[in-house]
């Protein structure tokens, strides 16, 4: 945020905030003047805008890659469980603005198991042999 881009974006956000505030104040004033809103009502309001965060995407990507590698090694060596590794990785993702579902680990594990089962079915040598024999039968019968 200390760089020129962060300052420029913050300045533009402040300009937009002032413009929107002026428009809403005018609209409230007109509504009171025309009797749509009663002056005795609580007419206070506050415009809230998020802080602008300029992140170095390359730096974040490198950090996530290093974290994933470290967590994978820790998990492989039996220092932490897979679920703990996933929580640590998800924590960092959340810090950089990626929302992670609470069930993400369970869903990811199920998806991984399903993919492994599909891969195993694709590589099943018995099925491939049976398919090859079926494909070869018509050719064998034709040559007899």
Backbone torsions as a table, in degrees:
resi	resn	phi	psi	omega
1	UNK	NA	-13.9	-177.6
2	UNK	-77.2	-17.1	-177.0
3	UNK	-77.9	173.0	-178.4
4	UNK	-61.7	-37.5	-179.1
5	UNK	-63.8	-46.0	179.5
6	UNK	-61.5	-41.9	179.6
7	UNK	-66.4	-39.9	-180.0
8	UNK	-65.3	-44.7	179.8
9	UNK	-65.2	-40.2	177.7
10	UNK	-63.2	-41.3	178.4
11	UNK	-62.9	-44.2	178.7
12	UNK	-64.5	-38.4	177.8
13	UNK	-63.1	-42.3	179.3
14	UNK	-64.1	-39.6	177.5
15	UNK	-62.1	-46.1	180.0
16	UNK	-64.0	-37.9	178.8
17	UNK	-62.6	-42.7	178.1
18	UNK	-64.8	-41.0	179.6
19	UNK	-64.1	-46.7	-179.3
20	UNK	-65.1	-39.7	177.9
21	UNK	-60.4	-44.1	179.6
22	UNK	-63.5	-41.1	-179.7
23	UNK	-64.8	-45.9	-178.2
24	UNK	-66.9	-41.4	177.7
25	UNK	-60.9	-41.8	177.9
26	UNK	-62.9	-44.4	-179.1
27	UNK	-63.1	-42.1	177.8
28	UNK	-64.0	-43.5	178.2
29	UNK	-60.3	-42.4	178.9
30	UNK	-67.0	-38.7	178.9
31	UNK	-65.7	-37.9	177.5
32	UNK	-68.6	-44.3	-178.6
33	UNK	-62.2	-31.6	-177.7
34	UNK	-95.3	0.2	176.0
35	UNK	84.7	7.5	178.5
36	UNK	-72.5	-38.9	175.6
37	UNK	-114.0	143.5	179.4
38	UNK	-90.9	137.7	-179.7
39	UNK	-62.8	-23.6	-179.9
40	UNK	-77.0	-10.3	177.7
41	UNK	-71.9	156.7	173.8
42	UNK	-76.5	106.6	-176.7
43	UNK	-102.6	12.0	-179.8
44	UNK	-76.2	147.5	179.9
45	UNK	-158.6	163.6	179.5
46	UNK	-144.0	131.4	177.1
47	UNK	-87.9	121.4	179.2
48	UNK	-110.5	131.5	178.6
49	UNK	-125.3	147.6	180.0
50	UNK	-71.3	153.7	173.7
51	UNK	-68.6	139.6	177.9
52	UNK	-81.9	130.6	-178.6
53	UNK	-121.6	114.0	177.0
54	UNK	-99.9	111.1	-176.8
55	UNK	-108.9	145.5	173.9
56	UNK	-82.6	103.9	-175.2
57	UNK	-59.8	-39.3	178.9
58	UNK	-62.5	-40.7	179.4
59	UNK	-65.6	-42.7	178.6
60	UNK	-64.1	-43.6	-179.6
61	UNK	-62.4	-42.0	178.6
62	UNK	-64.5	-42.4	179.4
63	UNK	-63.6	-42.7	179.0
64	UNK	-64.7	-39.3	179.1
65	UNK	-64.8	-44.3	178.6
66	UNK	-64.0	-41.2	179.2
67	UNK	-63.5	-44.7	-179.4
68	UNK	-62.0	-42.2	178.7
69	UNK	-63.3	-47.6	-179.3
70	UNK	-62.1	-43.6	179.9
71	UNK	-66.3	-37.7	177.9
72	UNK	-63.4	-42.3	177.9
73	UNK	-64.2	-45.3	-179.7
74	UNK	-61.2	-38.7	179.1
75	UNK	-69.2	-44.1	179.5
76	UNK	-61.8	-35.3	-178.9
77	UNK	-83.4	-3.6	177.1
78	UNK	81.6	17.8	179.4
79	UNK	-78.8	-31.6	178.3
80	UNK	-140.0	160.1	176.7
81	UNK	-84.1	161.0	178.5
82	UNK	-58.0	-38.9	-179.0
83	UNK	-65.9	-37.9	178.1
84	UNK	-66.7	-41.6	176.9
85	UNK	-59.5	-44.7	179.5
86	UNK	-63.7	-42.0	179.1
87	UNK	-62.3	-40.6	179.2
88	UNK	-63.8	-44.9	179.9
89	UNK	-65.1	-42.4	179.4
90	UNK	-65.0	-33.6	178.2
91	UNK	-61.2	-43.9	179.2
92	UNK	-69.0	-39.4	176.8
93	UNK	-58.6	-41.3	179.4
94	UNK	-63.3	-38.3	-179.7
95	UNK	-65.7	-27.4	179.0
96	UNK	-96.4	9.2	171.8
97	UNK	99.7	9.7	178.5
98	UNK	-96.5	119.9	179.0
99	UNK	-77.6	132.4	-178.5
100	UNK	-120.9	126.7	179.3
101	UNK	-66.7	146.9	179.6
102	UNK	-61.1	-31.5	-178.1
103	UNK	-90.1	9.9	-173.8
104	UNK	-55.7	-44.6	-177.8
105	UNK	-61.9	-48.6	-179.3
106	UNK	-62.5	-42.9	179.7
107	UNK	-65.2	-40.4	179.2
108	UNK	-65.4	-39.7	179.2
109	UNK	-66.0	-39.6	178.3
110	UNK	-65.9	-42.5	178.9
111	UNK	-63.0	-40.4	178.4
112	UNK	-63.5	-43.7	179.4
113	UNK	-64.9	-41.2	179.0
114	UNK	-63.1	-42.8	179.8
115	UNK	-65.2	-41.0	178.5
116	UNK	-62.6	-39.6	178.6
117	UNK	-65.8	-41.1	178.1
118	UNK	-64.7	-42.4	178.5
119	UNK	-62.8	-40.2	179.2
120	UNK	-64.3	-41.4	178.4
121	UNK	-63.5	-37.1	-179.9
122	UNK	-68.9	-27.6	-177.4
123	UNK	-100.4	3.7	-177.3
124	UNK	-61.4	110.7	-175.7
125	UNK	-65.8	-30.8	179.8
126	UNK	-66.0	-41.7	179.7
127	UNK	-67.1	-42.7	179.1
128	UNK	-62.8	-39.3	178.3
129	UNK	-64.9	-44.0	179.4
130	UNK	-62.3	-42.6	178.3
131	UNK	-63.4	-41.1	-179.8
132	UNK	-65.4	-39.7	178.8
133	UNK	-66.5	-40.4	177.5
134	UNK	-63.1	-41.7	-179.8
135	UNK	-67.1	-32.2	-178.2
136	UNK	-80.4	-23.4	-176.5
137	UNK	-60.0	-49.4	-178.7
138	UNK	-61.0	-36.0	-180.0
139	UNK	-67.9	-37.4	179.1
140	UNK	-68.9	-41.2	-178.7
141	UNK	-66.9	-33.4	-179.8
142	UNK	-69.9	-31.8	-176.8
143	UNK	-80.7	-13.5	-178.8
144	UNK	-78.0	NA	NA
